[in-house]
Amino acid sequence: MNKRPMTADETDLLNLLLSNKKPQYARLETRFSNSVTTLDDGAMGSFLFSSDTNQTRPLKIIPIAEYLFHDKDGIPVLATLYSYSDGQLYELDIWKADFSPLLAYPDKP
């Protein structure tokens, strides 16, 4: 798996998600690396955050934020941000309702 830096669009989406955490996780202090690994999801845009270690973390993975938007073709897209229970970000999952490739990230609010 190839690590790469997050793109500007990915960073904008991440910031949107972090600013709209679910109420029960609003106080969870998150940390993450700018280095990510693209997931093989049919080009919908999901990625894993790189961690300091390659070891398996024995912590619960929780969905701390979700954002629903429509792609340029009108198809609904759900972005879900997952974190370990200690605040280390795990994954940004992007699911497009028809499983087609993502055409555009949401506009900045």
Phi and psi restraints in degrees (value plus and minus 20) as a CYANA .aco file:
   2 ASN   PHI    -117.0   -77.0
   2 ASN   PSI     105.8   145.8
   3 LYS   PHI    -102.7   -62.7
   3 LYS   PSI     127.6   167.6
   4 ARG   PHI    -171.9  -131.9
   4 ARG   PSI     141.7   181.7
   5 PRO   PHI     -94.8   -54.8
   5 PRO   PSI     132.9   172.9
   6 MET   PHI     -85.6   -45.6
   6 MET   PSI     126.3   166.3
   7 THR   PHI     -99.3   -59.3
   7 THR   PSI     148.1   188.1
   8 ALA   PHI     -82.2   -42.2
   8 ALA   PSI     -60.8   -20.8
   9 ASP   PHI     -84.2   -44.2
   9 ASP   PSI     -61.2   -21.2
  10 GLU   PHI     -84.6   -44.6
  10 GLU   PSI     -60.8   -20.8
  11 THR   PHI     -84.1   -44.1
  11 THR   PSI     -61.6   -21.6
  12 ASP   PHI     -82.1   -42.1
  12 ASP   PSI     -63.5   -23.5
  13 LEU   PHI     -85.5   -45.5
  13 LEU   PSI     -61.4   -21.4
  14 LEU   PHI     -80.1   -40.1
  14 LEU   PSI     -66.1   -26.1
  15 ASN   PHI     -82.3   -42.3
  15 ASN   PSI     -57.8   -17.8
  16 LEU   PHI     -81.4   -41.4
  16 LEU   PSI     -66.1   -26.1
  17 LEU   PHI     -84.4   -44.4
  17 LEU   PSI     -63.9   -23.9
  18 LEU   PHI     -84.8   -44.8
  18 LEU   PSI     -49.4    -9.4
  19 SER   PHI    -102.9   -62.9
  19 SER   PSI     -26.0    14.0
  20 ASN   PHI    -149.3  -109.3
  20 ASN   PSI      24.0    64.0
  21 LYS   PHI     -83.9   -43.9
  21 LYS   PSI     131.9   171.9
  22 LYS   PHI     -78.2   -38.2
  22 LYS   PSI     125.5   165.5
  23 PRO   PHI     -71.7   -31.7
  23 PRO   PSI     -59.3   -19.3
  24 GLN   PHI     -89.9   -49.9
  24 GLN   PSI     -32.6     7.4
  25 TYR   PHI    -135.2   -95.2
  25 TYR   PSI     -11.3    28.7
  26 ALA   PHI     -77.4   -37.4
  26 ALA   PSI     -52.2   -12.2
  27 ARG   PHI    -114.4   -74.4
  27 ARG   PSI     -21.6    18.4
  28 LEU   PHI     -89.4   -49.4
  28 LEU   PSI      99.1   139.1
  29 GLU   PHI    -100.8   -60.8
  29 GLU   PSI      98.6   138.6
  30 THR   PHI    -119.8   -79.8
  30 THR   PSI     134.2   174.2
  31 ARG   PHI    -163.2  -123.2
  31 ARG   PSI     132.1   172.1
  32 PHE   PHI    -183.2  -143.2
  32 PHE   PSI     143.0   183.0
  33 SER   PHI    -118.1   -78.1
  33 SER   PSI     128.3   168.3
  34 ASN   PHI     -95.3   -55.3
  34 ASN   PSI     -26.8    13.2
  35 SER   PHI    -111.7   -71.7
  35 SER   PSI     108.7   148.7
  36 VAL   PHI    -152.7  -112.7
  36 VAL   PSI     146.2   186.2
  37 THR   PHI    -144.7  -104.7
  37 THR   PSI     102.6   142.6
  38 THR   PHI     -86.9   -46.9
  38 THR   PSI     116.0   156.0
  39 LEU   PHI    -113.0   -73.0
  39 LEU   PSI     131.1   171.1
  40 ASP   PHI    -102.4   -62.4
  40 ASP   PSI      65.7   105.7
  41 ASP   PHI    -144.3  -104.3
  41 ASP   PSI       4.8    44.8
  42 GLY   PHI      56.5    96.5
  42 GLY   PSI       5.6    45.6
  43 ALA   PHI      49.1    89.1
  43 ALA   PSI       7.5    47.5
  44 MET   PHI     -98.9   -58.9
  44 MET   PSI     -38.5     1.5
  45 GLY   PHI      90.7   130.7
  45 GLY   PSI     -13.3    26.7
  46 SER   PHI     -89.3   -49.3
  46 SER   PSI     129.4   169.4
  47 PHE   PHI    -171.7  -131.7
  47 PHE   PSI     136.1   176.1
  48 LEU   PHI    -118.9   -78.9
  48 LEU   PSI     122.9   162.9
  49 PHE   PHI    -101.7   -61.7
  49 PHE   PSI     116.9   156.9
  50 SER   PHI     -91.9   -51.9
  50 SER   PSI     126.5   166.5
  51 SER   PHI    -135.1   -95.1
  51 SER   PSI     147.9   187.9
  52 ASP   PHI     -87.6   -47.6
  52 ASP   PSI     -41.6    -1.6
  53 THR   PHI    -153.4  -113.4
  53 THR   PSI     134.9   174.9
  54 ASN   PHI    -113.1   -73.1
  54 ASN   PSI     -16.8    23.2
  55 GLN   PHI     -94.2   -54.2
  55 GLN   PSI     130.6   170.6
  56 THR   PHI     -91.2   -51.2
  56 THR   PSI     112.7   152.7
  57 ARG   PHI    -113.8   -73.8
  57 ARG   PSI     107.6   147.6
  58 PRO   PHI    -103.8   -63.8
  58 PRO   PSI      18.8    58.8
  59 LEU   PHI    -131.6   -91.6
  59 LEU   PSI     136.9   176.9
  60 LYS   PHI     -90.8   -50.8
  60 LYS   PSI     120.6   160.6
  61 ILE   PHI    -121.5   -81.5
  61 ILE   PSI     107.5   147.5
  62 ILE   PHI    -147.0  -107.0
  62 ILE   PSI     124.7   164.7
  63 PRO   PHI    -102.7   -62.7
  63 PRO   PSI      88.9   128.9
  64 ILE   PHI    -115.2   -75.2
  64 ILE   PSI     -35.3     4.7
  65 ALA   PHI    -178.5  -138.5
  65 ALA   PSI     128.6   168.6
  66 GLU   PHI    -157.5  -117.5
  66 GLU   PSI     129.6   169.6
  67 TYR   PHI    -164.3  -124.3
  67 TYR   PSI     104.7   144.7
  68 LEU   PHI    -123.1   -83.1
  68 LEU   PSI     110.2   150.2
  69 PHE   PHI    -165.3  -125.3
  69 PHE   PSI     152.6   192.6
  70 HIS   PHI    -131.0   -91.0
  70 HIS   PSI     115.0   155.0
  71 ASP   PHI     -92.0   -52.0
  71 ASP   PSI     151.6   191.6
  72 LYS   PHI     -77.5   -37.5
  72 LYS   PSI     -45.9    -5.9
  73 ASP   PHI    -110.4   -70.4
  73 ASP   PSI     -13.0    27.0
  74 GLY   PHI      66.5   106.5
  74 GLY   PSI     -23.6    16.4
  75 ILE   PHI     -97.6   -57.6
  75 ILE   PSI     112.8   152.8
  76 PRO   PHI     -84.0   -44.0
  76 PRO   PSI     123.1   163.1
  77 VAL   PHI    -151.2  -111.2
  77 VAL   PSI     114.0   154.0
  78 LEU   PHI    -134.6   -94.6
  78 LEU   PSI     101.9   141.9
  79 ALA   PHI    -124.1   -84.1
  79 ALA   PSI     106.9   146.9
  80 THR   PHI    -144.6  -104.6
  80 THR   PSI     109.0   149.0
  81 LEU   PHI    -121.4   -81.4
  81 LEU   PSI     103.1   143.1
  82 TYR   PHI    -128.5   -88.5
  82 TYR   PSI     123.8   163.8
  83 SER   PHI    -156.3  -116.3
  83 SER   PSI     132.6   172.6
  84 TYR   PHI     -91.0   -51.0
  84 TYR   PSI     137.5   177.5
  85 SER   PHI     -82.5   -42.5
  85 SER   PSI     -35.9     4.1
  86 ASP   PHI    -110.9   -70.9
  86 ASP   PSI     -17.2    22.8
  87 GLY   PHI      79.2   119.2
  87 GLY   PSI     -28.9    11.1
  88 GLN   PHI     -92.4   -52.4
  88 GLN   PSI     100.2   140.2
  89 LEU   PHI     -86.9   -46.9
  89 LEU   PSI     121.8   161.8
  90 TYR   PHI    -127.3   -87.3
  90 TYR   PSI     -75.3   -35.3
  91 GLU   PHI    -173.9  -133.9
  91 GLU   PSI     127.0   167.0
  92 LEU   PHI    -132.3   -92.3
  92 LEU   PSI      89.4   129.4
  93 ASP   PHI    -118.2   -78.2
  93 ASP   PSI     109.4   149.4
  94 ILE   PHI    -139.1   -99.1
  94 ILE   PSI     104.6   144.6
  95 TRP   PHI    -145.3  -105.3
  95 TRP   PSI      98.7   138.7
  96 LYS   PHI    -118.2   -78.2
  96 LYS   PSI     111.5   151.5
  97 ALA   PHI     -74.5   -34.5
  97 ALA   PSI     -50.7   -10.7
  98 ASP   PHI    -122.0   -82.0
  98 ASP   PSI     -11.0    29.0
  99 PHE   PHI      44.6    84.6
  99 PHE   PSI      -5.1    34.9
 100 SER   PHI    -103.5   -63.5
 100 SER   PSI     144.8   184.8
 101 PRO   PHI     -82.1   -42.1
 101 PRO   PSI     125.3   165.3
 102 LEU   PHI     -88.6   -48.6
 102 LEU   PSI     112.4   152.4
 103 LEU   PHI    -113.6   -73.6
 103 LEU   PSI     -55.2   -15.2
 104 ALA   PHI    -177.8  -137.8
 104 ALA   PSI     124.9   164.9
 105 TYR   PHI     -96.8   -56.8
 105 TYR   PSI     140.0   180.0
 106 PRO   PHI     -85.3   -45.3
 106 PRO   PSI     132.7   172.7
 107 ASP   PHI     -86.0   -46.0
 107 ASP   PSI     132.3   172.3
 108 LYS   PHI     -83.1   -43.1
 108 LYS   PSI     118.5   158.5
